[in-house]
């Protein structure tokens, strides 16, 4: 334990902002000196040089009582290598000079922990949106599990990239937000792949648009933020939690906050966002997380204090929450009634299921209508196509613009019965689906029902016709990511899935190899 008057010094410098803070029972001191590039984006070496040049001044502003320091915490990763090395070197020197332990903090986890501290939330689904990271996380059995994330660039970096192409100042988010207030909607690409997102196509289309800049900014925000809120809602529905927390620098955007708040109101969930001081990269989040890690005996020997530029949140053992299972899943109606998923309201009758896509108030109306119509038509068509090819799916009875009536599948939702045997059945079903030239687009354990010796696929709302190995790899990645984030014996279950998948699909090896490539992309970019 830290003595009553003890403090933890925290140093943050993963990218553009060098920041130092002291934390005891509360935040004691915080000082930051951001690097502002004269033009364009952040150059890693220049950012590191900036951090080195102002390090003494930043630390001196908060380190007024060195005798009270009980540990030095630093952002070990993820981040830009040169910046991380500069901060780690300073942290080691301070640890030696003050003769106190060193604590290596995961930058992403620190955003979550300072958010929990600042809002009082206990066990939220977290949307973490920053320059290089866009992830949806939730706690389960000792780790922060990543339900979904960007498959290419982080949302903040995407906004900055667009801003640079129009000579807007860095960072680009605030300038885009200001211009968006005067804009109108134009159609831009919307890319959600199950729990994951892709922003590069959206940003490229926005850069190339000939529409007025205000309209492009408005639509870029509306589209990108709707994608983020959709995957957050998917995680919320899948996990059965009742709190949503927004963290990261992009979280300062008032429109993103508004959209999340509306979504949570519609689902009966609580929503919170920390005050602006704790949203962007800041030393307070490193000092606070270092404090709770120190209180639970987590320190870092000097010889093990190497930086980790690709440090994943789900690699961290969250020992300070070890007594919290963070269990997911609220059991919905299985014997009739109304179930609400992320995208649709499902009325379960005796023989039929009526699936209706209600309007989402958080989405711009034109975008909302487009997505509902496109997904309803595509879902009915692809369910029928897959069934004709021998893939277990429901029989379609009727379809309207926003509603599908289909056969009721009696069985157990896969997420409640994840055994090697049931997951192998799932692998066989997905293999057959891919063999027909269809990708599901939302392969989660919520969208499969075990019926006897079959695993029936449902919810084809994000499905598409594709024989491309990339799309098959993404399909598998979504499934493996969901499995890993919600089970304790992931490796065993993954092996069972692969066994079933390869048994029925001749091109399985190529798709699995691509899935591994997709997994490696999901890093600090």
N, C-alpha and C positions, 0 to 999 in steps of 0.2 A: 504493500500500500504506500501511497505518497503521503508524506507528513502533511498536516493541515495547512502549513504555510509553503508547501512545496509547489514548484511550477515545472511545466514541461515547455521547452522551447521548440517551436516547429518552424521548419524552413520549407517553403514551396517554390519550385522553379522548374516545372516540367516543360514549359513552353515560353510564353511571352512575359509572364508576370513573376517577378521576384518578390516574395512576401515572407515576413517573419511575424511570429505571434507567440504570446505566452498564455498558457491555460493552467488554471488551478481549479477551484470549484466553479469558476466562470471564466470568460475571456478577460484577461488582464490588460493585454496590449496587442496592437496589430499595426503593422506598417508595411506598405507595398510601394514598389517602384517599377511600374510596367515598362517594358520595351516597346516603343512605338516606331515602327519602320518609317523612314522618310518617304518611301513609295513602295507600293506592292505589298506582298505578304511577308511573313516572318522567315528570315534566313537563319537556320539553326546556329551557325557559327557566330553570326552577329548577335543573336540573342544571348548566347553564352558569354560573349565578351561584355555585353551590357551587364549581365548578372555579376560577373567578376568585378567590374568597375564600381558597382554600387553595393556590393555585399557588405563591406565594413559599415557603411552608413546605415543600411537597412537593419542590420543586426544590432548596431549600437543604439538605435532608436528604441528598441524594446528591451534590450539586455541591461537594465539599470540596476538590478539586484542579482548579480551572478551567483551569490552564495545560496540563493533559494532554488536554483535549477537542479532538478532531480533526474532529468534525461533530456537528450537532444533527439528530436524526431525529424525525419526528412522524407521528402517524396522520392521513393526509390524507383518508381515507374508506375504506369507507362508514361512515355514522353519523348522529347527530342534528346538524343544521346548527348550532344555537347552541353546542353542546359542541365541535364541530369547530373553529368559528371562534375560540373562546377559546383552545384549545390551539395552533392555527396562529399566532395573534398572539404568544403567548408564545415559540413556537419561533423565529419571525422575529426577535424582540427579542434572544433569546439568541444566535442566529447572528450578528447584527450586533455585539453586545457582545463576543463571544468571537472575532470575526473568523474564523469557520470556516464551511464549506459547510453547506447545508441539504439534508436528504434526506426526500422525501415517501414515506411507506410505506403500502401497501395493508394495511388492518387484517386482512383475511381471509388474505392471503398470509403475513402475519406470524405468524398462528396456526399455519399449516402449517410455516413455517420453524423456529419455536422448538420445535415438536413433533419435527421431524426431528433438530434438534440435541440435544434432551433424550433422545431414544430411540435415536439412532444408526441409524434407518431411512433407507434410501437412496431408494427409488422407490415409495412406498406409494400405495394408494388411500386417500383421506382422507375420513372422515366428520367434517364440521365442524358441530357443533350448539351454537348459542348462543341468546341472546335473540331477535335479529332475523334470524339466518341459520340455515338448515339446507340444507347442500349436500354433494354427493359429488363430490370432485375427484380428478384425476390429472394428472401431468405428461406432456406430449407436445410435442416440437419447439418448445421455447422459451416455452411458456405453460402455466399451470395450466388444464386444460380442465374444465368443469363437466359431469359426466355426468348429474346430476339434482339437483333442488332443490325446495323448497316452492313451491307455486303460490299460496299465500295468506299465512299467518302463519308466523313462525319458531317452532320447537318451544318454546324458552324463553319467548317471549312468550305462547304458548298456555297453557303451564303457569301463568304469572303471572296470566293472565286468569282461569283457573279458580280459582286461589288467592284472588284478590280477591273473587270471587263468594261465597266461603265464609269471608271475613274471616280468611284465613290470612296470615301475615306475608310481606313482600317480602324477597328473591326467593322465589317460590313453590315452586321445585323441591325444596329440602331438606325443607320441611314436607310436601309430597306424598310424598316418599320415606319419611319417617318413618311417616306414616299408612298407606302401602301395605303396610308390614310386617305389619299386623294385618288385611289385607283378603282378600277372596275374589273370584273372577272373575265379572263380569257382561258381557254382550255389548254392545259399542259399535261404531260405524261404523269401518270399516277402508278407507282410500282410498289406494291406490297406482295411479299411472297411468304404466305403463312404468317409467322411471327417476325419475319425479317423485312428489311427495307433496302431500297436502292435509290440513291439521289442523283447519280451522275447523269442519267438521261434527262431528268427534270431540269437540272442546272444547265445542261447543254441546250435544251430547247428554249429555256428562258433567255440565255445569252444570244441565241440566234433569232429571237422574236423581233419582228418589226413593229410591234404594238407600242403605244406610249409607255415610257419607263414606269410611270405610276401604276399602269395596269399590269405590267409584268411583275413588279414588286408585290402588288396585291395578290396576284394569282400564285406567285412563287410561294409566298407565305401560306396562303390558304391550302395549297396542295401539299406542301411539305409537312405542315403542322397536322393536317388531317390524317396523313399517313402515320405520323407518330402517335396520334391519339388512337387511331384504329388498332395498332399493335399493342398499345397499352391496355386498351379495353379487352383485347383478346387474352392477354395475360391475366387480367383481373377476372375475367369470366372463367378461364381455365383453372386458375389457382383457387378461386373462391375466397379471396381476401376482400377486405372492405375499406382499405386506405390506399390512396394514390399520392405519391410524393414526387414533385418535380425538382430536379437539381441540375447544376451545370450552367455555364454562362448563357446559353441560348434561352434558359428558363426565365431570364429577365424580360423576355418579350411578352407584352400584355395580351396579345392575341392568342398566343399559345396557352397562357394561363387561363384565359377565358374559355377556350375550347375544352381543355381538360376539366375545368370546373363544371361546365355544362354536361359533359359526358358522365362525370361522377354523380351529379344531381339526378340524371336519368336512371342511373344504376343503383342509387341509394348508398353510394360510397362517399367517404370523407375525402376531401382534397386539401392539400396544403403545399405552399412553396415558401422556403426560407426568405428572410429579408435579403435585399440585394447584396449586402456585405458578404454573405455566405454562399452566394450563387456561383460567381466566377471563381477562378483559381485563387486561393487565399491561404495564408499561413495558419489561420485559425483552424481550418479543417485538419491540417497536418498535426498541429499541436494537440487538438482535442482527441483525435484518433490515436495519436501517440500516447496520450495520457491513459486512455482506457486499455490500450495494449499493455502498457507498463504495469497497470494495476492487476493485470492477469498474467504477469510474468513473461511477456513476450518482448525480448530484447534481441539485439543483433550484434554478434561479435564483429570486431573491426575487419577480420579476415574474410567475413562473409557479407560485407557491405557493398558488394558490387552493384552497380545500377542495373535495372531491368527494363529496357525500353519497351518490351512487349508484355509487360506484367499484367496478366488477366485478373479481373476481380474474382472469378471463380476458382483461382488458384490459392486464394487466401483462406487459411483456417481461421474462422471467426470465433476464436476461443472465448471472447467476452460475451457471446450469446449462446454458449454451449448448452445451457439449461433450457433454452427455448427451442422446441422442435421446429417451429415455423411451418407447421403442417399445412399442406394445401388440400384443396378439393372440398367443396360442399356438395353433398349428394343431391342431385336434382330429381325430379319426378321420373320414375321408371314405370309406374303402373297407371299412367294416365295423368292428365293435368297439363300445365303450361310450363315449359322450360324456356329460359332466356339465355341465349348465347351472346357472343360479341356482336353478331351481325343480324340475327333474326330472332323472332319469337316463334316458338314451335308449340303447337297445340297437339297433344298426343291423345288420339281417340282409340276406340276399340280396335279398328282395323286400319285406319288411315292416320297419317301425320300431315298437318297443315303448317307449312313453313312460310312465314310472312316477313319480309324485310321492311321494318318501319323506317321512317325518315329519321336521320340523325341531325339533331338541332345544331350540333357543333360544326357540321360541314356546310359550306356555302351551298345554297339550294340547287343551283345548276349542276354542281359537282355531285351532290347527293343523288339527284334524279338520274344522272348518267350512270353512276356506279350501281344503283339499285336495278335499273333496267338491264344493263350489260350483264351483271352477275346472275340475275334471275334467268334470263334467256340462256346464257352459257351453261348454267348449272343443269337445267333440265335437259338440254341437248347432250351434254357430255355424260350425264348419268345414264341416259338411254343408250348412247354409243358404247360405253364401257360394258353395260349389261349384255348387249348383243354380242360382245366379244368374249363373254364368259367371266367377267369380273363381278363378284358379288356386290350388287348395289340394289337400292329399293326400286320397285316398279313405279313409274310416273303415272298418276291418274289424271291430273289436270294442271294447267298453268295459266296465270294471268300476268300482268305487268310487274307485280311485286310479290306474287304468291305461287307456291308450288304445292299441290296435293299429291302425296305419294304413299306407298305402302308403309305400314308400320313394321319395323324390324324388331322382333322380340329377342332380347338378349341382354348382355352386360356391356356397358361402355368400357372400352379397353383400359382407360386410365384407372379403373377400379379393380382390374384383374390382370395386372402386368406380371405374367409369369413367362419363363422361357418358352413354354408351349404356345401361349397365346401370341407372344411376340413373333414366334416363327410363322404362325398363321398370317400375321400382319405382313411379314416379309413376302410370303407367297402372293398375297393379294396385291401388294404394291408392284411386285415383279410382273404380274399379269397385266396390271394397269399400264406400266411403262412399255410392255410389249405391244400394246394396242396403239401406241403413239399418243398417249394422254399423260399429262402430269397433273397431279392433284392440286398443288399450289398451297395447301394448308394441311399438310400431313402431321396431325397431332393425335395423341391418344384419345382426345375428346371426339375425334371424327371417325372412329372405327367401333363397330359393335360386334362382339363375339357371340355367334349363334351356332351352337353345336360345334362342328368341325370347320366352320367358316368364320372368316373375319370380314364383315361387310363394311364397305366404305360408304360414308355419308358426307354431306356438306361439300359439294363441288363448286362452291361459290367463287373460288379463285382458280379453278381448273382451266386448263388450256390444251389445245392440240399442239403437241411438240414431240419430235423425236431427237431433239438436240441434247447431247450429253450434258451440256451446261445446265439445262433446265431439270434434267433428271438428277444431277448432282445437288442442285439447290433443294429439290424435293426431299431427297434423303437427308440433307443437312438439317432441314426444318424438323424432320422426325427425330433424328438423333439428338438435336438440341433440346427438344421437348422432353425426350426420354431422360436425358442426363439431368435436366433441371428439376425433375419430379420423382426420381427413383434413387434408391441407394445402391443397387447392383447393376449399374449401367453397363459395364463391360460385358457381363454375362448376357444381359438382354440384347445388347448390340450384336453379339456373336450369334444369338439365336435368330435375330432378324436377318442378318447377312446369310445365314444358312438357308433360310426359306427363300430369300430373294434370289440367290444364285441358283437355287434348284430349279426355278421356273423361267428365268430370264437369261437368255444367251449372252446379252451385252452387259451383264451385271458387273463384271470386273472393271470395265471402262467407267461406268457410272459411279462405282464406289471410289475409284481413284480420283474422279473429279470432285466427289463430295469432300475428300480430304483436302483438295486444293481450295475449295470454298471455305472449309473450316480455317485454313491458314490465313485466309484474307481477313477474317473477323478479328483483327488486331488493331492496335493503335496505329492509325494511318497518317 
